[in-house]
Amino acid sequence: MPLDRLRALLIEDGEAAARLARIGRPADFADAAAALLDDGASTAVRAALTDQLGGGRPASLPIIETEAPAPGWLPWRLDAEGLDWLFIGRRLTQPFYESDLSLARCLPINRLMRVRTPRGRLAVLAGRAPDGLIFHMSRCGSTLTARMLAGSQASRAVAEAKVVDQAVRAPGLDDAARVELLRAVVGALARGGPERLFLKLDCWHARDLPLFRRAFPDAPWVFLHRDPVEVMVSQRRACGIQMIPSLVPESYYGLSLPSGVPDEDYFARVLAAIMEAALDGLELGGGLCVDYRELPEAVETLILPHFGVAPSPAEREAMARVALRDAKGAPQAPFTPDSASKQATADRALRNLCEERLGRLQRRLRAQAAARTSAPATAASKTAWP
């Protein structure tokens, strides 16, 4: 069958897949795919592809199993059956990994099939540890940090990938199996990529710092934090999914919510659980605490040295350009500082709540920074970015 041979070719040949992935119009894709096969069956291929691309959702596509597809395929989702892939074949350009996947799902190449590595064969993907892990308390500059790190052509920054969370929260696994699964997913995210891989995690993953340390004991990590008043004002305006118990259960934070209805006190308790977990992790070593007030300069002066990377002048220029733009907004939207406006918005009740639930923790985090600046400099591994 021509379509079967086309699917096999695209899974095994990353260059062929990349050529077709640049084509967004289904009719043009069908012509190019028929020419690629070049077996005299172009009419049949075009007809089959037109029918295939005319409808159907990724979940309903034929499943093709493979141990590991060619470079250019990146992991999409993880479930009990295995790891599904999408072909991206380019640098990640969006603030969040899921946005890059959403763009890729629209491409004809990803409407031909679902590419899957069965759960029992995922261990072959493990092998590459991340060059740096970014934990954070939410709304504190983590997206800016990840985008600046991605300024080099030699790096890939994966921000809040659901597939990582699916590995972290996969049900029914013991510690050893969860470590193995996490290593496989991170290995999949690194495949076919540039020299370095940085992972920006979801804010609740600070609760899983011990898991990440077991999986990647040599990977350096940072924890980004911000004045809780400013974070709470942001959550009051539009709460994140970490505050919605149906998406991240309250038990995940070691909390209870008898009413099932989150309020601002619950928001503060969630932030407290994240901050406490980060402080516990910092005591075990390997981590660096960075205050939002130190950004964006801290990416170059603190975070990159901690990750063992010395940026070249060209990378410094690229990072400086990124820092001028809104990390989550339109690509050319200028960054506008908002700390003063958030402080002005906070009422006395919110300030009292922040002091009661979070003040002590924030002071402990800031003490970490004070100790860092007063301690003698340590020699970090310096690897220049090409």
C-alpha positions in Angstrom: 0.0 0.0 0.0 1.5 3.4 -1.0 0.3 5.1 2.2 1.9 2.4 4.4 5.2 2.9 2.6 4.9 6.6 2.9 4.3 6.4 6.7 7.3 4.1 7.1 9.5 6.4 5.1 8.5 9.5 7.2 9.1 7.7 10.5 12.6 6.5 9.4 13.8 9.4 7.3 13.9 12.7 9.2 15.1 14.7 6.1 12.2 13.4 4.0 9.8 14.2 6.8 11.3 17.7 7.2 10.8 18.4 3.4 7.1 17.4 3.6 6.5 19.1 7.0 7.2 22.5 5.4 4.1 22.0 3.2 0.8 23.1 4.9 -1.7 22.8 2.0 -3.0 19.2 1.8 -3.2 19.2 -2.0 0.5 20.3 -2.3 1.5 17.8 0.4 -0.2 15.0 -1.6 1.7 16.0 -4.8 5.0 16.2 -2.9 4.4 12.9 -1.2 3.5 11.2 -4.5 6.7 12.5 -6.0 8.8 11.3 -3.0 7.6 7.8 -3.5 8.2 7.9 -7.2 6.8 4.5 -8.0 4.3 5.3 -10.8 1.4 5.2 -8.4 1.1 9.0 -8.0 -2.6 9.0 -8.8 -3.4 6.4 -6.2 -1.2 8.1 -3.6 -2.9 11.5 -4.3 -6.3 10.0 -4.0 -5.5 8.1 -0.8 -3.8 11.2 0.8 -6.7 13.5 -0.1 -9.1 11.1 1.6 -6.8 10.7 4.6 -6.1 14.4 5.1 -9.7 15.5 4.5 -10.9 14.5 8.0 -10.2 12.6 11.1 -8.5 13.8 14.3 -5.1 12.6 15.5 -6.7 10.4 18.2 -8.5 8.4 15.5 -5.6 8.0 13.1 -3.9 4.6 12.4 -1.2 3.8 15.0 2.3 3.0 13.8 4.6 1.6 16.5 8.3 2.2 16.5 11.1 2.0 19.0 12.2 5.6 18.2 11.3 7.7 15.1 13.8 9.8 13.2 15.1 13.2 14.5 12.5 15.8 14.1 9.8 13.8 15.9 9.1 15.0 19.4 6.9 13.5 22.2 3.3 14.6 22.2 1.6 12.7 25.0 2.1 9.7 27.3 -0.5 7.2 28.5 -0.7 3.6 29.6 -0.2 2.4 26.0 3.0 4.4 25.3 4.5 7.6 24.1 3.0 9.4 21.0 5.0 11.6 18.8 4.4 14.6 16.5 6.8 15.8 13.8 8.0 19.3 14.4 11.3 19.3 12.6 12.3 22.9 13.5 13.4 25.0 16.5 10.8 25.4 19.2 9.6 29.0 19.0 6.6 29.4 21.3 6.6 30.4 24.9 5.2 27.0 25.9 5.9 23.5 24.4 2.2 22.8 24.0 1.9 25.8 21.7 4.5 24.3 19.4 2.7 21.0 19.4 -0.6 22.7 18.6 1.0 24.3 15.5 2.4 20.9 14.5 -0.9 19.1 14.8 -2.3 21.1 12.0 0.4 19.9 9.5 -0.6 17.3 7.0 2.3 15.1 8.0 0.8 14.7 11.5 -2.6 13.8 10.0 -1.3 10.7 8.4 -0.8 8.5 11.5 -0.1 8.4 15.2 3.5 7.4 15.8 3.9 5.6 19.1 6.6 4.0 21.1 5.0 1.2 23.3 5.3 1.7 27.0 7.4 -1.4 27.4 10.0 -0.1 25.0 10.5 3.4 26.4 13.7 2.6 28.3 15.7 2.8 25.0 15.0 6.6 24.9 16.7 7.4 28.1 20.3 8.5 28.2 20.5 12.2 28.0 20.0 14.3 31.2 18.9 17.9 31.0 21.6 20.6 31.2 19.4 22.6 33.6 16.1 22.4 35.3 13.9 25.4 36.1 11.5 25.2 39.0 9.4 28.2 40.1 6.5 29.4 42.2 4.5 30.7 39.2 4.2 34.2 37.7 7.8 35.0 38.6 9.8 35.2 35.4 10.3 31.6 34.6 9.0 32.0 31.0 11.4 34.9 30.5 14.2 32.8 31.8 13.4 29.9 29.5 13.1 32.1 26.4 16.4 33.7 27.1 18.1 30.3 27.5 16.6 29.4 24.1 18.3 32.4 22.5 21.2 30.2 21.5 21.0 28.0 18.4 22.9 25.5 20.6 20.0 25.1 23.1 16.5 23.8 23.3 14.3 25.1 26.1 11.2 23.0 26.7 8.6 24.9 28.8 5.9 23.1 30.8 5.5 20.1 28.6 2.4 18.1 29.5 4.3 14.9 28.6 6.7 15.5 31.5 3.8 16.0 33.9 2.2 12.8 32.6 5.4 11.0 33.5 5.7 12.6 36.9 2.1 11.9 37.8 1.7 8.5 36.0 -0.5 6.3 38.3 0.4 3.0 39.8 4.3 3.3 39.6 6.9 2.7 42.3 9.8 5.2 42.6 12.1 3.2 40.4 9.6 2.8 37.6 8.7 6.5 37.8 12.4 7.5 37.5 12.8 5.3 34.5 9.7 6.7 32.8 10.9 10.3 33.5 14.3 9.6 32.0 12.7 8.2 28.9 10.5 11.2 28.4 13.3 13.7 28.9 15.5 11.6 26.5 12.7 11.8 23.9 12.5 15.6 24.3 16.2 15.8 23.6 16.3 13.7 20.5 17.5 15.3 17.4 18.0 18.6 19.2 20.9 21.0 19.7 23.7 20.6 22.1 21.9 21.6 25.3 18.5 20.9 26.8 16.9 23.1 29.4 13.6 22.1 31.0 11.2 24.6 32.5 8.8 22.6 34.7 5.3 23.3 35.9 5.3 25.2 39.2 3.9 22.2 41.2 6.8 20.1 40.2 8.8 21.6 43.0 6.9 19.1 45.0 8.7 16.4 43.0 12.2 17.7 43.4 13.4 14.4 45.0 12.1 12.5 42.0 14.0 14.8 39.6 17.1 14.6 41.7 16.9 10.8 41.6 16.4 10.7 37.9 19.1 13.4 37.1 21.4 13.6 40.1 24.0 15.7 38.3 21.6 18.1 36.6 21.8 21.6 38.1 18.6 23.4 38.9 17.2 26.7 39.9 14.1 27.9 41.8 12.6 31.2 40.8 10.5 33.1 43.3 8.9 36.5 43.6 7.3 38.7 46.3 4.1 36.7 47.2 2.0 39.8 47.1 2.7 40.2 43.4 2.2 36.6 42.7 -1.1 36.5 44.5 -2.4 39.6 42.7 -1.6 37.8 39.4 -3.4 34.7 40.6 -6.4 36.8 41.8 -6.7 38.3 38.3 -6.5 34.9 36.5 -5.7 31.8 38.5 -3.5 29.2 37.0 -4.4 25.5 36.6 -2.2 24.7 39.7 -5.0 26.4 41.7 -7.8 24.3 40.3 -8.2 21.0 42.3 -9.8 19.2 39.5 -6.6 19.6 37.5 -4.0 19.4 40.2 -5.6 17.8 43.3 -5.2 19.4 46.6 -3.7 16.2 47.9 -0.8 16.7 45.6 0.3 19.6 47.8 -0.5 17.8 51.0 -3.5 20.0 51.5 -7.2 19.5 52.2 -10.1 21.5 50.7 -13.3 20.2 52.3 -15.5 22.6 50.3 -13.8 21.7 47.0 -14.0 25.4 46.1 -10.6 27.2 46.0 -10.3 30.7 47.5 -7.4 33.1 48.0 -6.4 31.3 51.2 -6.1 28.1 49.2 -4.0 29.9 46.6 -1.7 31.0 49.3 -1.4 27.5 50.8 -0.6 26.1 47.4 2.2 28.7 47.0 3.4 27.8 50.5 3.6 24.1 49.6 5.7 24.9 46.5 8.0 27.2 48.4 8.5 24.8 51.3 9.4 22.0 48.8 11.9 24.2 47.1 13.5 25.1 50.4 13.7 21.5 51.3 15.4 20.8 48.0 17.9 23.7 48.4 19.1 22.1 51.6 20.0 19.0 49.7 22.3 20.8 47.2 22.5 21.3 43.5 20.0 24.2 43.5 20.2 27.9 43.1 17.6 30.4 44.4 16.9 33.4 42.2 14.6 36.3 43.0 12.4 37.9 40.3 14.0 41.2 41.2 17.4 39.8 39.9 16.0 39.1 36.4 16.8 39.4 33.6 20.5 40.0 34.4 20.5 36.9 36.6 20.1 34.7 33.6 23.6 35.6 32.5 25.3 36.3 35.8 23.8 33.5 38.0 21.8 30.9 36.1 24.1 30.2 33.2 27.2 29.9 35.4 25.2 27.6 37.6 24.3 25.5 34.6 28.0 25.4 33.6 27.6 27.6 30.5 29.5 30.7 29.5 27.7 32.6 26.7 29.5 34.1 23.8 29.0 37.8 23.0 26.5 36.8 20.3 24.4 34.8 22.8 24.5 37.7 25.2 23.1 40.0 22.5 20.4 37.5 21.7 19.4 37.1 25.3 19.3 40.9 25.8 16.9 41.2 22.8 14.6 38.5 24.3 14.6 40.3 27.6 13.2 43.5 25.9 10.0 41.6 24.8 7.0 40.3 26.6 7.8 36.7 27.3 4.2 35.5 26.9 2.8 38.0 24.5 3.2 38.8 20.8 6.8 38.3 19.6 7.5 42.0 19.3 5.4 43.2 22.2 7.7 45.2 24.5 8.2 44.1 28.1 6.4 46.4 30.6 7.4 46.1 34.3 4.3 45.4 36.5 5.6 45.0 40.0 4.7 48.5 41.1 1.1 48.2 39.7 0.6 44.9 41.4 1.8 46.2 44.7 -0.5 49.2 44.3 -3.4 46.8 43.6 -2.9 44.7 46.7 -5.3 45.5 49.5 -4.7 45.1 53.2 -6.5 41.8 53.4 -4.3 40.3 50.7 -1.1 41.6 52.3 -2.1 40.2 55.7 -2.8 36.8 54.0 0.6 36.8 52.3 2.4 37.7 55.5 0.5 34.9 57.4 1.0 32.1 54.9 4.0 33.1 52.9 6.1 35.8 54.6 8.3 33.5 56.6 9.0 31.4 53.5 9.8 34.3 51.4 12.3 35.6 54.0 14.0 32.2 54.0 14.3 32.3 50.2 15.8 35.8 50.3 18.2 34.7 53.0 19.4 32.0 50.5 20.2 34.8 48.1 22.0 36.8 50.8 24.1 33.8 51.7 24.9 33.3 48.1 26.2 36.9 47.6 28.3 36.8 50.7 29.9 33.4 50.0 33.2 33.0 48.1 32.7 32.4 44.4 32.9 28.7 43.4 34.4 27.5 40.1 31.6 26.2 37.8 32.2 24.3 34.6 32.4 26.9 31.8 31.4 25.6 28.4 31.2 28.3 25.6 28.1 28.3 23.4 29.1 27.8 19.8 
